[in-house]
Amino acid sequence: MDDLAGFLRTRRSRVDPASVGIPTDSRRRVEGLRREEVAHLSGVSVDYYVRLEQGRATQPSEQILDALAGVLGLDETERAHLYRLARQRRRRAKAPSGRLRPELLRVLDLVPDAPALIMNHRLDVIAGNRLAGLLYGRQLPGLNTARHIFLEETERGLYADWETCTLDVVGHLRLAAGKYPDDPRLASLIGELAMGSTRFRKLWARADVSARTHGRKAYQHPLVGLLELHQENFLLPAESGMELIVLSAAPGSPAEDGLRLLSTLGEPTEARLSSDGPPVRH
């Protein structure tokens, strides 16, 4: 699903030659850096770097990866992704089972005034509290937010910042593909999105990676209007591949009033279902 060679090619094309001291003129036809320029700046032979981009060189050393990351101007998330891709042939991580402990479900009950979700690395919603279900207007187990954003919603749908959301989703799935290259369900999802969405195909080809841990998330809810919320991601035990996501409103804000109104619109539920476990009774 993802590979070191492709990642190097896309990163190389993004580097401004002037930023690394290479003069350019109108005759230059290459976008970004040439292969030989990357090799020279990182201190490796041109032949070895060409083999890296062709997928024929294996197990580059940490020193080579550090040098390439510096030349390509990679940020912390991109560096970690580069190292992970380079290690894939040596050790391939098994996809998490996705089993949800009942104790984690109870955590959702501790967040009554904000939508709270538990998602896995594929962006499947494993469970959510009542307010999260009202926000999305549907039963949450079975919802995949990547599929929802690219195949079910539009720029005028639930996501007020739809374009930003699509960037976040593709960046997340790129990271997941690097961590779990042998996950058939993830590969199937990516194929489905590529077949069904032109925007997904364009963004996927850019090979961008991102790890969103917090930030603004805005929803245009059909019943209560604009909800400008703050998203906070809490990584659950690494082996689970899951995150707890809480969407909170600033005190005294219109969004707080909107969430309060939203909470009155739905009937209380007798049980909340997890996709991997029995109902949790209230």
Secondary structure as GFF3:
##gff-version 3
##sequence-region A 1 282
A	DSSP	alpha_helix	4	14	.	.	.	ID=ss1
A	DSSP	three_ten_helix	17	20	.	.	.	ID=ss2
A	DSSP	alpha_helix	35	42	.	.	.	ID=ss3
A	DSSP	alpha_helix	46	53	.	.	.	ID=ss4
A	DSSP	alpha_helix	62	72	.	.	.	ID=ss5
A	DSSP	alpha_helix	76	87	.	.	.	ID=ss6
A	DSSP	alpha_helix	102	109	.	.	.	ID=ss7
A	DSSP	beta_strand	116	119	.	.	.	ID=ss8
A	DSSP	beta_strand	125	128	.	.	.	ID=ss9
A	DSSP	alpha_helix	130	136	.	.	.	ID=ss10
A	DSSP	alpha_helix	145	147	.	.	.	ID=ss11
A	DSSP	pi_helix	148	152	.	.	.	ID=ss12
A	DSSP	alpha_helix	162	179	.	.	.	ID=ss13
A	DSSP	alpha_helix	184	196	.	.	.	ID=ss14
A	DSSP	alpha_helix	198	205	.	.	.	ID=ss15
A	DSSP	beta_strand	214	221	.	.	.	ID=ss16
A	DSSP	beta_strand	225	235	.	.	.	ID=ss17
A	DSSP	three_ten_helix	238	240	.	.	.	ID=ss18
A	DSSP	beta_strand	243	248	.	.	.	ID=ss19
A	DSSP	alpha_helix	254	265	.	.	.	ID=ss20
A	DSSP	beta_strand	271	274	.	.	.	ID=ss21
A	DSSP	beta_strand	277	281	.	.	.	ID=ss22
###
